[in-house]
Amino acid sequence: MKRIKMKNFDIVTLTINPALDKSANFSGLIPEQKIRCETPRYDAGGGGINVSKAISRLNGESMCIYTSGGPIGLMLQECFEKETIASQVILTKNWTRENFVAYDVSTQSQYRFGFPGTAISETEQAQIMATITNLKPKYLVISGSINEGLSSSFYQAICVLMKNSDTKIIVDTAGEALQKVLETGVYLIKPNIGELAKLMNVERLELNGVEAAAKKLIQNQSVEIVVVSLGPNGAILVTKDQTEFVAAPAVIKKSTVGAGDSMVGAMVWALSQNKSFKEVLKWGVSCGTAATMNEGTQLFNRDDAMKLFEDMK
């Protein structure tokens, strides 16, 4: 366990509901029969953890705050420490969850099994809050789902806590938790087009309605930057005065796990490097796309991302 107290970090990521990601290949999905998988791969996963890993792949630095409980939590910590990323671990009584990703080589189909996170006590919640308050970063990335039994306003409470600081808060979550943080106001969100539609209380949004929907959130002072991921079509970045679109390059897709986290990590890194919004979006799309080129839960390869970014120029 690494606890870095002296150094200040411009970027801090928070993962309250991490997961030990297990991935394996198999051939042929047949009901009622035993499916034999190849040797599994284990990775430390969860929104903020993946964001920190993405930043590290771009030679950036971040402080990763995450929870860990039980034997599964210890395995997750061992996996994450191989990344040599600064971290502060908040120990929990309940066990960390597992996720499973299975790839059928015979049909080239991926199956993703996600499990809920266990409850976090009030004492553990207070420890999360105190840790963030003491760090005071330039960028705070709150990413991932919320644990079972935890209030949907937990992320909002963090935003309220940091409201009068100079910290720019980036939130990548969904559902009621995302709606709540918008009531307080944040710096950047990254919904997909379906999540944006829910924020607008409509069943669906067409591509030509994305910019107007994002502008409405900005005009309501809910957020300063809205990045809408469009899957294989790319992404749109919208601010009060600017709209940028970047098409996703065509690649052979092997896995979508961590693509969104890779995108967020790359964008936060680019923001911390004072890149233009156009470049921020290009880095996000290139790293998010590069993540789909790898199997399982490996995120992106830096060389792949660099090549895709250069090709965009």
C-alpha positions as CSV (number, residue, x, y, z in Angstrom):
1,M,0.0,0.0,0.0
2,K,1.4,3.4,-1.0
3,R,0.5,6.5,0.9
4,I,2.0,9.7,-0.6
5,K,1.5,12.6,1.8
6,M,4.2,15.2,1.0
7,K,3.8,15.6,-2.8
8,N,1.0,17.6,-4.3
9,F,-0.8,16.2,-7.3
10,D,-2.6,18.3,-9.9
11,I,-4.9,15.3,-10.7
12,V,-6.7,13.1,-8.1
13,T,-9.0,10.3,-9.1
14,L,-11.6,8.7,-6.8
15,T,-12.9,5.2,-7.1
16,I,-15.4,4.2,-4.3
17,N,-16.6,1.1,-6.1
18,P,-13.5,-0.6,-7.6
19,A,-13.4,-4.1,-8.9
20,L,-11.0,-6.9,-9.5
21,D,-11.5,-7.4,-13.2
22,K,-11.0,-11.0,-14.4
23,S,-11.0,-11.7,-18.1
24,A,-10.6,-14.9,-20.1
25,N,-11.2,-16.4,-23.5
26,F,-13.3,-19.4,-24.4
27,S,-14.7,-21.1,-27.4
28,G,-18.4,-21.7,-27.8
29,L,-21.2,-20.7,-25.4
30,I,-23.5,-23.7,-25.0
31,P,-26.3,-23.8,-22.3
32,E,-26.1,-26.5,-19.7
33,Q,-22.6,-27.4,-20.6
34,K,-19.4,-26.6,-18.7
35,I,-17.5,-23.8,-20.5
36,R,-13.8,-24.2,-20.3
37,C,-11.9,-20.9,-20.2
38,E,-8.3,-20.1,-20.8
39,T,-6.0,-18.9,-18.0
40,P,-7.6,-15.7,-16.7
41,R,-6.0,-12.3,-16.6
42,Y,-6.5,-10.1,-13.5
43,D,-6.5,-6.3,-13.5
44,A,-7.4,-3.6,-11.0
45,G,-10.5,-1.9,-12.4
46,G,-13.1,0.7,-11.7
47,G,-13.6,4.2,-13.1
48,G,-11.0,6.3,-11.3
49,I,-8.4,3.5,-11.2
50,N,-8.6,3.1,-14.9
51,V,-8.4,6.9,-15.4
52,S,-5.2,7.0,-13.3
53,K,-3.8,4.1,-15.4
54,A,-4.7,6.0,-18.6
55,I,-2.9,9.1,-17.3
56,S,0.2,7.1,-16.4
57,R,0.3,5.6,-20.0
58,L,0.6,9.2,-21.2
59,N,3.5,9.8,-18.8
60,G,1.3,11.9,-16.6
61,E,0.9,11.7,-12.8
62,S,-2.1,11.4,-10.6
63,M,-3.0,10.4,-7.1
64,C,-5.5,7.5,-7.1
65,I,-7.9,7.2,-4.1
66,Y,-9.8,3.9,-3.9
67,T,-11.4,1.6,-1.4
68,S,-10.3,-2.0,-0.7
69,G,-11.8,-4.7,1.4
70,G,-11.2,-8.4,2.1
71,P,-9.0,-10.9,0.1
72,I,-10.4,-9.6,-3.2
73,G,-9.3,-6.1,-2.2
74,L,-5.8,-7.3,-1.4
75,M,-5.6,-8.9,-4.9
76,L,-6.8,-5.6,-6.4
77,Q,-4.1,-3.7,-4.5
78,E,-1.4,-6.1,-5.7
79,C,-2.5,-5.6,-9.3
80,F,-2.6,-1.9,-9.0
81,E,0.8,-1.5,-7.3
82,K,2.4,-3.0,-10.4
83,E,1.3,0.2,-12.2
84,T,3.6,2.3,-9.9
85,I,0.9,5.0,-9.5
86,A,0.7,7.0,-6.3
87,S,-2.4,5.9,-4.3
88,Q,-4.2,6.3,-1.0
89,V,-6.2,3.2,0.0
90,I,-9.3,3.4,2.2
91,L,-9.8,0.1,3.8
92,T,-13.4,-1.2,4.1
93,K,-14.9,-3.9,6.2
94,N,-16.8,-5.4,3.3
95,W,-15.1,-7.1,0.4
96,T,-14.3,-5.5,-2.9
97,R,-16.3,-6.8,-5.8
98,E,-15.2,-8.8,-8.8
99,N,-16.2,-8.4,-12.5
100,F,-15.8,-11.0,-15.2
101,V,-15.3,-10.4,-19.0
102,A,-15.4,-13.5,-21.3
103,Y,-14.5,-13.4,-25.0
104,D,-15.8,-16.1,-27.3
105,V,-13.1,-16.6,-29.9
106,S,-15.4,-18.7,-32.1
107,T,-17.9,-15.9,-32.6
108,Q,-15.7,-12.9,-31.6
109,S,-18.4,-11.9,-29.1
110,Q,-17.6,-10.3,-25.7
111,Y,-19.7,-11.0,-22.6
112,R,-19.3,-8.6,-19.6
113,F,-20.6,-9.6,-16.1
114,G,-20.6,-6.8,-13.6
115,F,-21.5,-7.2,-9.9
116,P,-22.7,-4.6,-7.4
117,G,-20.3,-3.1,-4.9
118,T,-20.8,-3.9,-1.2
119,A,-21.9,-1.2,1.3
120,I,-19.6,1.4,2.7
121,S,-20.0,2.4,6.4
122,E,-20.5,6.0,7.5
123,T,-17.0,6.0,9.0
124,E,-15.5,4.9,5.7
125,Q,-17.5,7.5,3.9
126,A,-16.2,10.2,6.2
127,Q,-12.6,8.9,5.6
128,I,-13.1,9.3,1.8
129,M,-14.3,12.9,2.3
130,A,-11.4,13.8,4.6
131,T,-8.9,12.3,2.2
132,I,-10.1,14.4,-0.7
133,T,-10.3,17.6,1.4
134,N,-6.7,17.3,2.5
135,L,-5.4,16.9,-1.0
136,K,-6.9,19.9,-2.8
137,P,-6.0,19.0,-6.3
138,K,-6.4,21.1,-9.5
139,Y,-8.6,18.4,-11.0
140,L,-10.7,15.8,-9.2
141,V,-12.0,13.0,-11.2
142,I,-15.0,11.2,-9.7
143,S,-15.6,8.1,-11.8
144,G,-17.6,4.9,-11.6
145,S,-20.7,3.5,-10.1
146,I,-22.0,3.9,-6.5
147,N,-22.0,1.0,-4.0
148,E,-25.1,-0.8,-2.9
149,G,-27.0,1.1,-0.2
150,L,-25.0,4.3,-0.7
151,S,-27.0,7.5,-1.3
152,S,-27.2,8.6,-4.9
153,S,-26.2,12.1,-3.6
154,F,-22.8,10.9,-2.3
155,Y,-20.9,12.3,-5.3
156,Q,-23.0,15.5,-4.9
157,A,-21.9,15.8,-1.3
158,I,-18.2,15.7,-2.5
159,C,-19.0,18.5,-5.0
160,V,-20.6,20.6,-2.3
161,L,-17.5,20.0,-0.1
162,M,-15.2,21.2,-2.8
163,K,-17.5,24.0,-4.1
164,N,-15.4,26.9,-2.6
165,S,-12.0,25.5,-3.6
166,D,-10.2,26.0,-6.9
167,T,-10.6,22.3,-7.8
168,K,-12.2,21.5,-11.1
169,I,-14.4,18.4,-10.8
170,I,-14.8,15.9,-13.6
171,V,-17.6,13.4,-13.1
172,D,-18.1,10.2,-15.1
173,T,-21.1,8.3,-13.8
174,A,-24.7,7.8,-14.8
175,G,-28.3,7.8,-13.5
176,E,-29.4,9.7,-10.5
177,A,-25.9,10.2,-9.2
178,L,-25.1,12.2,-12.3
179,Q,-28.3,14.2,-12.1
180,K,-27.5,15.1,-8.5
181,V,-24.0,16.5,-9.2
182,L,-25.5,18.7,-11.9
183,E,-27.7,20.3,-9.3
184,T,-24.5,21.5,-7.6
185,G,-22.5,22.1,-10.7
186,V,-19.2,20.6,-12.0
187,Y,-16.5,21.3,-14.5
188,L,-16.9,18.4,-17.0
189,I,-19.1,15.4,-17.6
190,K,-18.8,12.7,-20.2
191,P,-22.2,11.1,-20.8
192,N,-22.9,8.9,-23.8
193,I,-25.8,9.9,-26.1
194,G,-28.3,7.7,-24.2
195,E,-27.3,9.1,-20.8
196,L,-27.6,12.7,-22.2
197,A,-31.1,11.9,-23.4
198,K,-32.0,10.8,-19.8
199,L,-30.7,14.1,-18.5
200,M,-33.0,15.8,-20.9
201,N,-35.9,13.6,-19.9
202,V,-36.4,12.4,-23.5
203,E,-36.5,8.8,-24.8
204,R,-33.7,9.4,-27.3
205,L,-31.6,12.0,-28.9
206,E,-30.5,12.2,-32.6
207,L,-27.0,13.3,-33.4
208,N,-28.2,16.7,-34.6
209,G,-29.7,17.3,-31.2
210,V,-26.7,16.6,-29.0
211,E,-25.1,20.1,-29.2
212,A,-28.4,21.8,-28.2
213,A,-28.9,19.4,-25.3
214,A,-25.4,20.0,-24.0
215,K,-25.7,23.8,-24.4
216,K,-28.9,23.6,-22.3
217,L,-27.0,22.0,-19.4
218,I,-24.3,24.6,-19.7
219,Q,-26.8,27.5,-19.8
220,N,-28.3,26.1,-16.6
221,Q,-24.9,26.4,-15.0
222,S,-24.9,22.7,-14.3
223,V,-21.5,22.1,-16.0
224,E,-18.9,24.0,-18.0
225,I,-17.8,21.3,-20.5
226,V,-19.9,18.5,-21.8
227,V,-18.2,15.7,-23.8
228,V,-20.7,13.3,-25.4
229,S,-19.2,10.0,-26.5
230,L,-20.8,8.6,-29.6
231,G,-19.2,5.2,-29.6
232,P,-17.7,4.3,-33.0
233,N,-18.8,7.6,-34.4
234,G,-16.4,9.6,-32.1
235,A,-17.3,12.3,-29.7
236,I,-18.5,15.9,-29.4
237,L,-17.1,18.5,-26.9
238,V,-19.4,21.5,-26.1
239,T,-18.6,24.6,-24.0
240,K,-20.5,27.9,-23.7
241,D,-18.6,29.3,-26.8
242,Q,-17.2,26.3,-28.6
243,T,-18.2,23.0,-30.2
244,E,-15.8,20.4,-31.4
245,F,-16.4,17.1,-33.1
246,V,-13.8,14.3,-33.6
247,A,-14.6,11.2,-35.6
248,A,-13.3,7.9,-34.2
249,P,-10.7,6.2,-36.5
250,A,-11.7,2.8,-37.8
251,V,-9.9,-0.1,-35.9
252,I,-10.5,-3.8,-35.3
253,K,-12.4,-3.8,-32.1
254,K,-11.5,-6.5,-29.5
255,S,-12.9,-5.1,-26.3
256,T,-14.8,-2.1,-25.1
257,V,-13.9,-2.5,-21.5
258,G,-12.2,0.7,-20.2
259,A,-12.6,2.7,-23.4
260,G,-14.6,5.4,-21.7
261,D,-12.2,5.6,-18.7
262,S,-9.3,5.8,-21.2
263,M,-11.1,8.7,-22.9
264,V,-11.6,10.5,-19.6
265,G,-8.0,9.9,-18.5
266,A,-6.6,11.2,-21.7
267,M,-8.8,14.3,-21.7
268,V,-7.9,15.2,-18.1
269,W,-4.2,14.7,-18.8
270,A,-4.5,17.0,-21.9
271,L,-6.4,19.6,-19.8
272,S,-3.6,19.5,-17.2
273,Q,-1.1,20.1,-20.1
274,N,-3.1,23.2,-21.2
275,K,-4.0,21.7,-24.5
276,S,-6.7,23.3,-26.7
277,F,-10.2,21.8,-26.4
278,K,-9.8,20.4,-29.9
279,E,-6.6,18.6,-28.8
280,V,-8.3,17.5,-25.6
281,L,-11.0,15.8,-27.6
282,K,-8.5,14.3,-30.0
283,W,-6.5,12.7,-27.2
284,G,-9.7,11.4,-25.6
285,V,-11.0,9.8,-28.8
286,S,-7.5,8.4,-29.8
287,C,-7.0,6.8,-26.4
288,G,-10.6,5.6,-26.1
289,T,-10.4,4.0,-29.5
290,A,-7.0,2.5,-28.8
291,A,-8.4,0.8,-25.7
292,T,-10.8,-1.2,-28.0
293,M,-7.9,-2.7,-29.9
294,N,-6.8,-4.8,-26.8
295,E,-8.5,-7.9,-25.4
296,G,-10.1,-8.0,-22.0
297,T,-9.4,-5.3,-19.5
298,Q,-6.0,-4.0,-20.5
299,L,-7.0,-0.4,-21.5
300,F,-4.9,1.1,-24.3
301,N,-1.3,0.7,-25.5
302,R,0.5,4.1,-25.6
303,D,2.0,3.5,-29.1
304,D,-1.4,2.6,-30.5
305,A,-2.9,5.8,-29.1
306,M,0.0,8.0,-30.3
307,K,-0.3,6.6,-33.8
308,L,-4.1,7.2,-33.9
309,F,-3.6,10.8,-32.6
310,E,-0.9,11.5,-35.3
311,D,-3.2,10.1,-38.0
312,M,-5.9,12.5,-36.9
313,K,-3.7,15.4,-37.7
